[in-house]
Amino acid sequence: MERIFHEKQEGSLCAQHCLNGLLQGEYFTAVDLATIAQQIDEQERETMAEGGLNSDDYQRFVHQPSGNLDDSGYFSVQVIASALKVWGLELVPYSSTDAVAQAAQADPTQSTAYICNYKDHWFTIRKLGSRWFNLNSLLSGPQPISRTYLALFLAQLQQEGYSIFVVVGELPQCQADDFHEEDSDPDLQEALQQSLQESQQAKTPTEASTLSDDEMLEAALTTLHGELTAPVHRKDELCNVLHYIH
C-alpha cells in the first residue's frame, strides 16, 4: 500500500499527521499550524478587547495560555478547521442534527472522510479508491476497514468518548484514489495477513495453536481496527472480512 500517504506519530504532532493523512501529502507543517493558531489567538484577543481592555474577562484572557496550541505540538479543532478552509473543506460534528451529519449517520460510507479526536489526539479515517482506511499516526501503517465495519467502528469510537467530524467538500486528488477493492491486491493481502500474524504473536505458541476460528477473527479485527474489537457474534455483519482472513 505504498500509494497511501501515512505519517507515523512524531511528538504530539498528531494534528499535522491527521491533516496530511486526510489530504494525502505533506501539505502542512507544525510551523504552518502554529501560524494559524497565532492568527486565531489574535482574532480572539481582538474580540475580547471589545469588552474593554481593563475588563476582568480580557485580563484573564491575555494572561492564560493559548487554547489553540501548546509547546507539545497540540492544536485545537479551530486550527484544524481553519487549515481545511484553505482547501474548501469544512468539518461537521457527526452527532449533530445537520443534514450532512444525519446522512452520514444513516450510511457512513456515503461520506469520504472523518476526523476523530479524543483529548489531545487526532486521526483521520478516509476512503481511498473503493476502500476505507484508518490513518491513525499511532499505527504502524494504514489499516483497512471494511465498508460493513465502518459504522461499527465509528459507534465504538463514540462510546469511548471520541468526537467525530464529517469532512465536507472535495478532497484533492491523490495517487491512492486508484486503490480498488480487489481480493487479489497483494499489498492489501499482506497488510491483512500481517495484522493476523501480529495478533497471534501476542499469544504463547500453545495458545496460538489452539485458537478457534472465532478467536482468530476477533484477534485480527482487534489489530486491524486500532485495537478495537468487534463482537464475534456480529460475524453476519462482517462476512465480507472473512474471506481475507481465511
N, C-alpha and C positions, 0 to 999 in steps of 0.2 A: 504493500500500500504506500509506495514511495511518493505517489502523486498527492497524497493527503498531507497538508502542512500541519505540523503539530509541534508546539513548543513545550518542553518539559519545564517543570517548576524551577524558577530561579529566585531565591529570596522570597519576598512576598509580592512578586510582580504578577500575580495571577490575573489581575485586570488586564494587563498588557497581553498576556498569553491568551486570555479569553477573547479579546478583540481580534487579535491576529489569527486565531483559530477560526473565528467567525468569518473573517474576510479572506482567509486562506493566503496569507502572505505577511511579510514584515512591514506592516502598514504603520504601526505605532511603536514608539519607544517610550521608556519611562520619562524621558525629558519632555516628549510631546504631551503626555498625560499630565505631568506636573505643571506645564504651562497652562493647560486648560483648567486645571484645578485652581491655579492662582487667579485666572480670569474670573472664575466663578466666585472665589473668595472676595474679589474686588467688587463684583456686582452685588454680592450680599452685603458688603460693608456700606456701599452707597445707599442701598435700600434701608438699612438700619439707621444710617445717618439722617434720613428724612424725619425721624422722630426726635432729632436733637442730639448734638454731639455730646452734651452733658447728661443725657438720659441714662438711667441705670441699665436699660437694655443695651444701649450702644456701648457703654463702658464694659459691660460684661462680655459683649460680643468680641470687642477688639483685644481683650485680654485672655481669651480662651483659644486653645489650639484650633487649627483648621479642621473642619469636619469633612473636607474633601480630599485630603491626603495626609500622610504622616511619613516619618522617616523610614519606616519599614518597607514602604512601597505600596501601601494600601491606597486605593482610590474609591471614591463614592460612586453611587449609581448616577448621580448628577454628572460626574465626569464621563462615565461610560456613555450616557445618553447624549451628551454634547459631542463626544468624539464620533458617535454614529451619525449625527446630523450632517456631518461633512459628506457622508455617503448617501444622504437622503433616506436614512433609516431611522426608525423610532422604536421605542420599547412600550409594550402594553402589558400591564400586570395580568398574568394568566388567570388569576382567580377573580378578576373584575367582571363587571356586567357589560363592558364594552363589547360591541358586536364581534370584533376580531377575536377577543378572548372567548366569547361564547362559542364561536365556530371552532376554535382550537380545542376547547373542552369536549365538544361533540366528536371531533375527529382530529387528534393531534398531528396526524400525518399530512393534513392539508396545509399546514404551515411549512416554512422552510428552515426555521432555526429557533432555538430557545436559549436564553441566557439564564443561568441559575446562580443564586447567591445564598450562602449560609455564613453568617458572621462576617469574617474578612475574606472569605474565599469565593472566587468567581470562576465559572467554567461554561463552555458552550456545548450544546447538543445541536447538531446540524445535519441536514440532508445533503448528501453529495451524490450526484447522479440519481440512482434509484434506491440508494441505501442510506440509513441513518447511522450516525457515529457520535459517540461520546468523546469529546476532545479535551477532557479534563487534563490539565497540565500535571496533575499528580500521578497520572497513569503513565506506564512505560511507552505507550503509543496509542493511536486511535483505536477505540473499541467499538465494533459493530453492534448495533441494536436492531433487532427485527422490528418490522412495522407493527406486528401484534404486540410486542413487549413495550413499545414506546409509551403507550397510555399508562401501563402498569408502572413503568419506571418513573414517569412524572408524578404519579399518585404517591409512590413511595417517597420521592424527594419531598413532596408537600408534607407528608406525615412526619418526616424527620426535621421539619422546620425551615426548609428551603423556600426562598422567594423565587418565583419563576416568571420570566418575562418573555412574551412572544415578540420576536423580531419582525417588524413590519417594513416592507419595502423590497426593492430588487437588489439582491446581493451582487457584487462584482463577479464576473465570470472567472473561473479558475480551472486549472487542469484536472482537478479531482472531480469536476462535474461530469466527466466522461466515465465515472465509475458506475458500472452496471451490476445489478444483482444476478450473478451467474454462479451456479453451483461449481463450475469448473475453474473459477477465478483462483489462481494459485496463491496470490497474496492473502485473499480472504480465508482460504482453506488453512494457510499457515498460521494466520492470526488466531483462528478458532481452535486449531489443534494445540497451539502454544498455550492458550488460555486453559484448555482442558488439562494439559500436562502440568502447568503451574499449580492448578487446584489439586491435582492428585499428589504432587510432590509435598504438599503441606501435610499429607498423611504419612504414617510409617509404612514401610513396604508391605507389612502384613495387612494393615488397614486398607491400603490402596488396592491390593489384590482381591479383597473381599467386598469392594464397593458394589452395590447393586446399581442397575441402570438408573433408578430414581435418584440415588445419591450422586452418581456421576453427572446427571443432568443438573441437579441442584448446585453442585460444586462448580461446574462450568459456567452456569448463569451467574453465580456469585462473582467470579473473576471477570466475566465479560461485561458486566454491567456495574462496574465500580464498587464491588464488594456488597452489592445489594441483592439479596437472594429472593427470587420469586418462589411462591409456594409450589411444591411439586404437584399438588392436586390441580393446578391450573394448566396441566400439560395439554389439555384440549385446546387452550388458547395459544400454546407455544408450539404447536405441531410443526410450524414452518421452521423451527430452530432444530428439531430433532435430527433431520437428515444431514445437518452439518456436523453433528457430534458423533453419530454412529456410523 
